[in-house]
Amino acid sequence: MNENTDAYDGLARKIEPPKGKLGVLLPGMGAVSSTLIAGVQLVNAGHSQPIGSVTQMSRIRLGKRDNPQYPLIKDFVPLSPLTDLVFGGWDIYDDNCYQAALACGVIDKQELEPIRKQLEEIKPWPAVFDPAFVKNLSGPNVKKAANKMELAEMLMKDMENFKKEKDLDRLVMCWCGSTEVYQEEMDHEAFQTVEGFEKALKDDLAIIPPSMIYAYAAIRMGVPFANGSPNQTVDHPAIVELALKHNVAIAGKDFKTGQTLMKTIIAPGLKARMLGLEGWFSSNILGNRDGEVLDDPDSFRSKEVSKGSVLDSIFQDDLYPELYGDYYHKIRIEYYPPRGDAKEGWDNIDIQGWLGQKMQLKVNFLCRDSILAAPVVLDLVLFLDMANRAGMRGIQEWLSFYFKSPQCRPDLKPVNSLFDQDEKMRNTLRILMGEKVIDHSGLDYYEPKG
């Protein structure tokens, strides 16, 4: 046995090169989107580095440890260069991107000054919005139509115009909008087939949220779609069927950034060492628009479900009931305006060691929500565009690395360990490019060389 395997030979893909400009469509032009756009502009102007972006900063190992190569991922797989990205999007507020960035306060005004003109030129189109799904926000920049199918058609027209006006070759969409209220009715016939979903749009069915209208419009246009919120936007048979029908890549859900990122780093370590878990209490304070939205209990429920599912697949309580069969997991998010985008997360973790002896682990993560999310959006945009050019359609589970609640085939359990997700993503890239996967067994290294 050695560290490489040929099991995936023949699965390499012919990937069309990333010719021309790539249009990046962002529903929700608030803190995350403005931070992403400003960051890309600053990097392109030579003012900063894309820290946090795996596609831009990370290297990937090829070959065995005694003769490895470490190309940058962006040089290994055919990704669009950052200079080819053109941004557009929708928002319920009509502030241009510079105004939005100032209002969010993530990047200091003096840092934005060199790219002010470029940001001011990016103005949001009127958004599809329904206050029944986001109760704590309202804005003037909203589309009006007779039904939800007409709204979808208006979004498609926006995309067509953007592509034509900016002379774009391709488009990709990433939902950066607000968390919608949790939906209990996902077994409704409207979500089971494309035909049923389209009928619901035409009938203006109340249970269809704005995020699904965006996803439908994107997929109909052949545009890959990523869901960065805990909304159940593409987590139902109708949208998956539509993506397969139109040969479009989709991925979701809920960007893995602050506290949940830490959970998917710490929990696998506890599990690997077979340390028991009695309880995990998580509390957050944040003051940005996301915090304001989550102050509504119905929207918080969506986030609670997304964040709460992370530990289950990591600890596998069905296989290890004596260690993880009865732990208590509590999550709280509190809106605290003075913090703005500077989120703070506290975790108290009660664990057990040898002979059941009790121990504790405490984590205090003072993070910047949008600073962590922006490079995630960038990577998803670039990888989904590549996946589409490679003819990969439907759910892209190999992008689970970026999500709190990864979407996968319904008969499978999601993978939540950050390390397993990272290995899955990198081996997928190796397979696509015709390289051997790396499984880290390496028994041959114990023999003397030669």
C-alpha positions in Angstrom: 0.0 0.0 0.0 1.3 3.5 -0.8 0.2 7.0 -0.5 -1.3 7.3 -4.0 -4.2 5.5 -5.6 -5.2 5.0 -9.3 -8.8 4.3 -8.4 -10.1 7.5 -10.0 -8.2 7.2 -13.3 -10.5 8.1 -16.2 -12.5 10.6 -14.3 -10.5 13.6 -15.4 -12.6 16.3 -17.1 -12.0 18.4 -20.1 -12.5 21.9 -18.7 -13.2 24.7 -21.0 -10.7 27.6 -20.5 -12.0 30.7 -18.7 -12.1 33.0 -21.7 -13.5 36.5 -21.4 -15.1 38.3 -18.4 -17.0 36.5 -15.6 -20.1 38.3 -14.3 -20.6 37.8 -10.5 -24.2 38.3 -9.5 -24.9 39.0 -5.8 -28.4 39.1 -4.4 -27.9 41.3 -1.3 -25.3 44.1 -1.7 -24.6 44.7 2.0 -21.6 43.9 4.2 -20.5 40.7 2.6 -20.9 41.7 -1.0 -19.4 45.2 -0.6 -16.5 43.7 1.3 -15.9 41.1 -1.4 -16.1 43.7 -4.2 -13.9 46.2 -2.5 -11.4 43.5 -1.6 -11.1 42.2 -5.2 -10.7 45.8 -6.4 -8.0 46.5 -3.8 -6.1 43.3 -4.7 -6.3 44.0 -8.4 -4.9 47.5 -7.7 -2.0 46.1 -5.8 -3.1 47.5 -2.4 -3.6 44.3 -0.6 -3.5 40.5 -0.6 -6.4 38.0 -0.9 -5.9 36.5 2.6 -8.4 33.9 3.5 -9.0 32.8 -0.1 -8.0 29.2 -0.8 -8.2 29.6 -4.5 -5.7 32.5 -4.4 -3.3 31.8 -1.5 -3.3 28.0 -1.1 -1.0 25.5 -2.7 -2.0 21.9 -3.5 0.4 18.9 -3.2 0.8 16.7 -6.2 2.8 13.5 -6.1 4.5 11.5 -3.3 6.2 13.1 -0.3 9.6 12.1 -1.6 9.1 14.0 -4.8 6.2 16.5 -4.3 5.1 19.5 -6.3 3.2 22.4 -4.7 1.6 24.6 -7.3 -0.9 27.3 -6.3 -4.4 26.1 -6.8 -5.1 29.0 -9.1 -2.3 27.8 -11.3 -3.2 24.2 -11.1 -6.9 24.4 -12.1 -8.3 26.8 -14.8 -9.9 29.6 -12.7 -10.8 33.0 -13.9 -8.3 35.6 -12.9 -9.5 38.3 -10.4 -9.0 40.9 -13.1 -11.7 39.3 -15.2 -14.4 39.6 -12.5 -17.3 42.1 -13.1 -19.8 42.6 -10.2 -23.5 43.3 -10.2 -26.4 42.6 -8.0 -29.7 43.5 -6.3 -30.6 45.1 -3.0 -33.6 46.6 -1.3 -31.6 49.7 -0.6 -30.4 51.9 -3.5 -27.0 52.8 -2.1 -24.1 52.3 -4.5 -21.4 49.9 -3.5 -19.2 52.6 -2.0 -22.1 54.0 0.1 -22.9 50.4 1.2 -19.3 49.7 2.2 -19.2 52.9 4.2 -22.5 52.2 5.9 -21.4 48.6 6.8 -18.1 49.9 8.3 -16.2 46.7 7.6 -13.3 48.4 5.7 -12.1 51.9 6.8 -13.0 54.9 4.6 -9.3 55.7 3.9 -8.7 52.2 2.6 -11.7 52.5 0.2 -10.5 55.8 -1.2 -8.2 54.4 -4.0 -11.2 52.4 -5.4 -14.0 54.8 -4.6 -14.8 55.6 -8.3 -15.1 51.9 -9.2 -17.3 51.1 -6.2 -19.6 54.1 -6.9 -20.2 52.8 -10.4 -21.8 49.6 -9.0 -25.4 50.3 -8.3 -27.9 47.7 -7.2 -30.9 46.8 -9.3 -34.3 46.6 -7.7 -34.6 43.4 -5.6 -37.2 40.7 -5.2 -38.3 41.1 -1.6 -41.1 39.8 0.6 -41.3 41.1 4.2 -43.1 37.9 5.2 -39.7 36.2 4.9 -37.4 38.9 6.4 -39.5 40.8 9.0 -36.9 43.2 10.4 -35.9 44.9 7.1 -37.6 47.1 4.6 -36.4 49.2 1.7 -37.5 51.2 -1.3 -35.6 49.4 -4.1 -38.0 46.6 -4.7 -39.5 45.0 -7.8 -43.3 44.9 -8.4 -45.0 42.2 -10.4 -48.3 40.4 -10.7 -46.8 37.1 -9.6 -43.6 35.4 -8.7 -43.0 34.0 -12.2 -43.0 37.5 -13.5 -40.5 38.5 -10.8 -38.2 35.6 -12.0 -38.5 36.8 -15.6 -37.5 40.3 -14.5 -34.4 38.9 -12.8 -33.5 37.0 -16.0 -33.9 40.2 -17.9 -31.5 41.9 -15.5 -29.0 39.1 -16.1 -29.3 39.4 -19.9 -28.8 43.2 -19.8 -25.8 42.9 -17.5 -24.2 40.3 -19.6 -24.7 42.4 -22.8 -23.8 45.8 -21.3 -20.6 44.5 -19.7 -19.7 42.2 -22.6 -19.5 39.2 -20.3 -18.7 35.6 -21.4 -20.3 33.8 -18.4 -22.3 34.5 -15.2 -22.3 33.0 -11.7 -24.6 33.9 -8.8 -24.0 33.7 -5.0 -26.8 34.5 -2.6 -25.5 37.0 0.0 -28.9 38.2 1.1 -30.6 37.9 4.5 -31.7 34.8 6.4 -35.3 34.1 5.6 -37.8 32.6 8.1 -37.6 28.9 8.6 -39.9 26.9 6.4 -41.7 23.9 7.8 -43.6 23.1 4.6 -40.8 21.7 2.5 -42.9 18.6 1.8 -45.4 20.7 -0.1 -46.0 19.6 -3.7 -44.6 22.9 -5.0 -41.1 21.8 -3.9 -41.2 18.3 -5.3 -41.0 18.8 -9.1 -40.1 21.5 -11.5 -43.6 21.5 -12.9 -45.1 22.0 -9.4 -42.6 24.7 -8.6 -43.3 26.7 -11.8 -47.0 26.4 -11.2 -46.5 27.8 -7.7 -44.5 30.7 -9.2 -47.3 31.5 -11.6 -50.0 31.1 -8.9 -48.0 33.5 -6.7 -47.9 30.9 -3.9 -47.1 32.5 -0.6 -44.6 29.8 0.6 -42.1 30.5 -2.2 -39.5 32.9 -0.8 -37.4 35.4 -2.7 -34.2 33.4 -2.5 -35.9 30.5 -4.5 -37.0 33.0 -7.2 -33.4 34.1 -7.6 -32.1 30.5 -7.8 -34.8 29.5 -10.3 -34.0 32.5 -12.5 -30.2 31.8 -12.4 -30.6 28.1 -13.2 -33.0 28.8 -16.0 -30.3 31.1 -17.5 -27.7 28.4 -17.1 -26.0 30.3 -14.3 -24.4 28.3 -11.4 -25.8 29.2 -8.0 -24.4 29.1 -4.4 -26.6 29.6 -1.3 -24.6 31.5 1.4 -27.5 31.7 3.9 -29.3 29.0 5.9 -32.4 29.4 3.7 -33.7 26.2 2.1 -33.2 27.8 -1.3 -31.9 24.8 -3.3 -32.5 22.1 -0.7 -35.5 20.5 -2.4 -36.1 18.2 -5.3 -37.6 20.8 -7.6 -34.5 23.0 -7.8 -32.1 20.0 -7.9 -34.2 18.6 -10.8 -34.0 22.0 -12.5 -30.2 22.2 -12.1 -29.8 18.7 -13.6 -32.1 19.5 -16.5 -30.2 22.7 -17.4 -26.7 21.2 -16.6 -26.0 23.8 -13.9 -23.8 23.4 -10.8 -25.4 24.4 -7.4 -24.0 24.4 -3.9 -25.1 25.3 -0.3 -25.8 26.2 2.3 -24.8 28.9 4.9 -21.3 30.3 4.7 -19.0 28.6 7.3 -17.2 31.6 8.8 -17.0 32.3 12.6 -18.2 30.1 15.4 -19.2 27.2 13.2 -15.8 27.3 11.5 -14.2 26.8 15.0 -16.6 23.9 15.7 -15.6 22.0 12.6 -12.0 22.4 13.6 -12.3 21.5 17.3 -14.9 18.8 17.2 -13.0 16.5 14.8 -10.0 16.7 17.2 -12.1 15.7 20.2 -13.7 12.8 18.2 -10.3 11.6 16.9 -9.0 11.3 20.4 -12.3 9.6 21.6 -12.9 12.3 24.2 -16.6 12.3 25.4 -18.9 15.3 25.1 -21.4 16.3 27.7 -22.4 19.7 26.4 -21.6 22.5 24.0 -23.0 26.0 24.7 -22.5 28.6 21.9 -23.4 32.2 22.2 -22.8 35.1 19.7 -23.3 38.8 19.7 -23.2 40.8 16.5 -24.6 44.1 15.3 -24.7 44.2 11.5 -27.7 43.7 9.3 -27.4 40.0 9.7 -27.8 40.4 13.5 -30.8 42.6 13.0 -32.5 40.1 10.8 -31.7 37.2 13.2 -33.3 39.2 16.0 -36.6 37.9 14.6 -37.2 34.4 16.1 -38.5 32.9 12.8 -35.3 33.9 10.9 -33.2 32.8 13.9 -34.8 29.4 13.6 -33.3 28.9 10.1 -29.8 29.8 11.5 -30.3 27.6 14.6 -31.1 24.5 12.4 -28.1 25.2 10.1 -25.6 25.7 13.0 -27.1 22.9 15.1 -26.6 20.2 12.5 -22.8 20.5 12.4 -21.9 18.4 15.4 -24.1 15.4 14.6 -22.3 14.1 11.6 -18.9 14.7 13.2 -19.5 12.9 16.4 -21.6 10.1 14.9 -23.6 9.5 18.1 -25.3 6.4 16.6 -21.8 4.7 16.4 -20.5 6.1 19.7 -23.5 6.4 22.0 -21.4 6.1 25.2 -19.4 9.2 24.2 -21.8 11.3 22.2 -25.3 9.8 22.7 -26.6 12.4 25.2 -24.8 15.7 24.8 -26.6 19.0 25.2 -26.1 21.5 22.4 -27.4 25.1 22.9 -27.0 28.0 20.4 -27.8 31.7 21.1 -27.4 34.7 18.8 -28.0 38.2 20.2 -28.3 41.4 18.3 -26.0 44.0 19.8 -25.7 47.1 17.5 -22.5 48.6 19.0 -20.4 45.6 17.7 -21.4 46.2 14.0 -19.7 43.6 11.9 -17.3 42.6 14.7 -18.9 39.4 15.9 -17.9 37.8 19.1 -18.6 34.1 19.8 -18.2 32.3 23.1 -18.1 28.5 23.4 -18.2 26.5 26.6 -17.5 22.8 25.9 -17.8 20.2 28.6 -15.9 17.0 27.8 -14.9 13.8 29.5 -11.6 12.0 29.5 -10.1 8.8 30.9 -12.4 7.1 33.4 -15.1 9.7 32.7 -13.1 12.6 34.4 -14.6 15.9 33.5 -12.8 18.7 31.7 -13.7 22.0 30.0 -12.6 23.9 26.9 -13.5 27.5 26.4 -13.2 29.5 23.2 -13.7 33.3 22.7 -13.5 34.1 19.0 -13.6 37.9 18.2 -14.0 37.8 14.5 -15.1 40.0 11.6 -18.0 38.3 10.0 -17.7 39.8 6.5 -13.9 39.6 6.5 -14.3 35.9 6.9 -17.2 35.5 4.4 -15.8 37.6 1.5 -13.0 35.1 0.5 -15.5 32.3 0.9 -17.8 33.9 -1.7 -14.8 34.5 -4.0 -13.7 30.9 -3.9 -17.3 29.6 -4.5 -17.7 31.9 -7.4 -14.5 30.8 -9.0 -15.0 27.1 -8.3 -18.6 27.0 -9.4 -17.7 28.7 -12.7 -15.0 26.1 -13.2 -17.4 23.3 -12.4 -19.9 24.6 -15.0 -17.1 24.7 -17.6 -16.2 21.1 -16.7 -19.8 20.0 -17.3 -20.4 19.2 -13.6 -24.1 19.6 -12.8 -26.4 19.5 -9.8 -25.1 19.4 -6.2 -21.4 20.1 -5.8 -20.8 18.4 -2.5 -17.0 18.8 -2.9 -17.6 22.4 -2.0 -18.9 21.4 1.5 -15.7 23.0 2.9 -17.3 26.4 2.6 -20.7 25.7 4.3 -22.2 25.1 7.7 -24.9 22.8 6.5 -23.5 21.2 3.3 -26.0 20.0 0.7 -25.5 16.4 -0.5 -27.5 13.6 -2.0 -30.6 13.0 0.0 -29.7 9.4 0.9 -26.3 10.5 2.3 -25.2 12.2 5.5 -23.2 15.4 5.0 -19.6 15.6 5.9 -18.9 18.5 8.4 -15.3 18.0 9.6 -13.3 20.8 8.0 -10.3 18.4 7.5 -12.4 15.8 5.7 -14.0 18.5 3.6 -10.6 20.0 2.7 -9.3 16.6 1.7 -12.4 15.9 -0.4 -12.1 19.3 -2.2 -8.4 18.9 -2.9 -8.8 15.3 -4.2 -11.7 16.4 -6.4 -9.4 19.0 -8.0 -6.7 16.3 -8.4 -9.2 14.0 -10.1 -10.5 16.7 -12.4 -7.0 17.4 -13.6 -6.0 13.8 -14.1 -3.7 13.6 -11.0 -3.6 10.9 -8.5 -5.5 11.3 -5.2 -3.6 11.4 -1.9 -4.9 9.1 0.9 -2.0 9.6 3.4 -1.5 5.9 4.1 2.1 5.9 3.1 3.2 2.5 4.4 5.9 2.4 1.7 7.8 5.3 3.4 8.7 3.0 6.3 11.0 1.0 4.0 14.5 2.2 3.3 14.7 4.3 0.1 16.1 2.3 -2.8 
